[in-house]
Amino acid sequence: MVICLCNGMSDGDVRTAAANGATRPKEVYDCCGGRAQCGGCTATILHILREMPGEKAQA
Ligand code: FES
């Protein structure tokens, strides 16, 4: 499911970024080769990061 329309990132992309060490939305954008634009996806990215086992998501 696409969660970031600006960067074309899916929930799977966010989980992959988290598995590779991303703990903040900015790090997720960086991992996916994107950048924060409208910010409309930030809450969803944080929600996914917080669901990841063993992850400590930071705003
Ligand atoms: S939807 Fe992700 S930055 Fe706009």
Residues whose N, C-alpha, C, O or C-beta is under 5 A from the ligand:
A	BS01	FES	I3 C4 L5 C6 R35 A36 Q37 C38 G39 G40 C41
